[in-house]
Amino acid sequence: MVKLAVLVDVQNLQETFERQGYEVRYDALKEFIKRQYGLEEREVKFLAFIPHRRDDERRIRLLDALSFMGFRVVAKTVREHADGGMKANMDTELVLEAVNLMPSVEGFVLVTGDSDFVALVDHLSRHGKRVAVLGPGRGSTSVELIRAADQFQNLDEIPGVVLARFPQEPPNGPRPEPTP
């Protein structure tokens, strides 16, 4: 039986961390969650929600990598409008998956900072489900989402999950030098 559903808002994470020059190691995130909750692979359902443009090879490689890591990938092609704007939101798909999984799992981990999911967290909580949020730090995770969750953890503080694409300071500032 699946005990935990992990729903990863890849678009939210990628936009947040890429802007800051960092990347998310989804394999390290997956291993951290299994250790954190003391669960085996078969007891956790990992889902990644990821929009992409057909010509975005980098995003398609990420989509494939997530699949090979054991995530169930829910993807859709970005719609481009005549005025040059783009529509690339996966919120509805994430919410529907959570609601459909609700009867068969004990708890949820939402990996996002997006306040759009406050209503989902409230809904799951009203149905007796525990909901943890793992989100970006530095003010990138909605305070309302943090308040709604049973537990919040800053992704920036999980060793090995958020890495600099180029050598520079870690996302939560310089680390103190170890004392001898």
C-alpha positions in Angstrom: 0.0 0.0 0.0 1.1 3.5 -0.8 1.4 5.5 2.4 2.6 8.9 1.0 2.0 10.8 -2.2 4.7 13.3 -3.1 3.4 16.0 -5.6 6.2 18.1 -7.1 5.4 21.3 -8.8 8.4 21.3 -11.1 7.5 24.5 -12.9 7.5 26.4 -9.6 10.8 25.0 -8.4 12.6 25.4 -11.8 11.5 29.0 -12.1 12.4 29.9 -8.5 15.8 28.3 -8.4 17.0 28.8 -12.0 16.4 32.6 -11.5 18.8 32.4 -8.6 21.4 30.3 -10.5 20.6 27.0 -8.7 19.3 23.6 -9.8 17.2 21.0 -8.0 18.5 17.5 -7.6 15.3 15.5 -7.8 17.0 12.2 -7.1 18.4 13.7 -3.8 14.9 15.1 -3.0 13.4 11.7 -3.5 16.0 9.9 -1.3 15.6 12.6 1.4 11.8 12.1 1.5 12.1 8.4 1.8 14.6 8.7 4.7 12.6 11.5 6.4 9.4 9.4 6.6 11.2 6.0 7.0 9.5 4.6 3.9 10.6 2.2 1.2 10.2 3.0 -2.5 7.0 0.9 -2.8 5.4 2.9 0.0 5.7 6.3 -1.7 4.2 7.5 -4.9 6.3 10.3 -6.5 4.6 12.5 -9.1 6.2 15.4 -11.0 4.1 18.0 -12.8 5.9 19.6 -15.7 4.9 21.8 -18.6 7.2 22.1 -21.6 7.6 23.6 -25.0 8.1 21.1 -27.8 11.4 22.8 -28.8 12.8 23.1 -25.2 15.3 20.2 -25.2 16.6 21.0 -21.7 13.1 20.7 -20.2 12.4 17.5 -22.2 15.6 16.0 -20.9 14.5 16.9 -17.3 11.1 15.3 -18.1 12.9 12.1 -19.2 15.3 12.1 -16.2 12.4 12.4 -13.8 10.8 9.4 -15.4 14.0 7.3 -15.1 14.3 8.4 -11.5 10.9 6.8 -10.7 8.6 9.8 -10.8 5.3 9.4 -12.5 5.5 12.4 -14.8 2.4 14.4 -15.6 3.3 16.7 -18.5 1.6 18.9 -21.0 2.8 21.1 -23.8 2.7 24.8 -23.2 0.1 26.7 -25.2 1.5 29.7 -27.0 -0.9 32.6 -27.8 -0.9 34.7 -30.9 0.3 37.7 -28.9 3.4 35.9 -27.8 2.2 35.0 -24.4 2.3 31.4 -23.0 0.0 29.4 -20.8 1.9 26.8 -18.8 0.0 26.0 -15.6 -0.2 22.5 -14.1 -2.2 23.4 -10.9 -5.4 21.8 -12.0 -3.6 18.5 -12.9 -1.9 18.5 -9.5 -5.1 19.2 -7.6 -7.0 16.5 -9.4 -4.2 13.9 -8.8 -4.3 14.8 -5.1 -8.0 14.5 -4.8 -8.1 11.2 -6.7 -5.3 9.8 -4.5 -6.8 11.0 -1.2 -8.7 7.8 -0.4 -5.7 5.5 -0.9 -2.8 7.4 0.9 -2.2 8.4 4.5 -0.5 11.7 3.8 0.9 14.1 1.2 4.0 16.1 0.6 3.6 19.1 -1.7 6.9 20.3 -3.1 6.1 23.9 -4.1 6.0 27.4 -2.8 2.8 28.4 -4.7 -0.1 29.9 -2.7 -2.5 28.5 -5.2 -2.4 25.2 -3.3 -3.6 26.5 0.0 -7.2 25.4 -0.8 -5.9 21.9 -1.7 -4.0 21.7 1.6 -7.2 22.8 3.5 -9.3 20.2 1.6 -6.9 17.4 2.3 -6.6 18.4 6.0 -10.4 18.5 6.4 -10.4 14.9 5.2 -7.9 13.8 7.8 -4.8 13.8 5.7 -1.5 15.2 7.0 0.1 17.6 4.5 3.8 18.6 4.6 5.1 21.3 2.3 8.7 21.4 1.1 9.3 24.8 -0.5 11.9 27.2 -1.6 13.2 29.6 1.0 14.2 33.3 0.9 10.5 34.4 0.8 9.7 32.2 -2.2 7.2 30.0 -0.4 3.8 31.6 0.3 3.3 32.3 4.0 -0.3 31.2 3.6 0.8 27.8 2.3 3.2 27.4 5.2 0.4 28.2 7.7 -2.0 25.8 6.0 0.4 22.9 6.1 1.0 20.5 9.0 4.7 20.8 8.5 7.0 23.0 6.4 10.6 22.4 5.4 12.9 24.7 3.5 14.3 23.0 0.4 17.4 25.2 0.6 18.3 23.6 4.0 18.2 20.0 2.8 21.8 18.9 2.0 22.4 18.0 -1.6 19.0 19.0 -2.9 19.6 22.5 -4.1 23.0 23.1 -5.8 24.6 26.0 -7.4 24.9 25.6 -11.2 28.2 27.5 -10.9 30.4 27.7 -7.8 29.0 30.4 -5.6 27.2 30.9 -2.3 24.7 28.3 -1.2 21.0 29.5 -1.6 20.7 30.3 2.1 23.9 32.4 2.2 27.5 31.6 3.0 28.0 28.6 5.3 30.1 29.3 8.4 33.6 27.8 8.5 33.9 24.8 10.7 35.6 25.4 14.0 38.5 23.2 14.8 
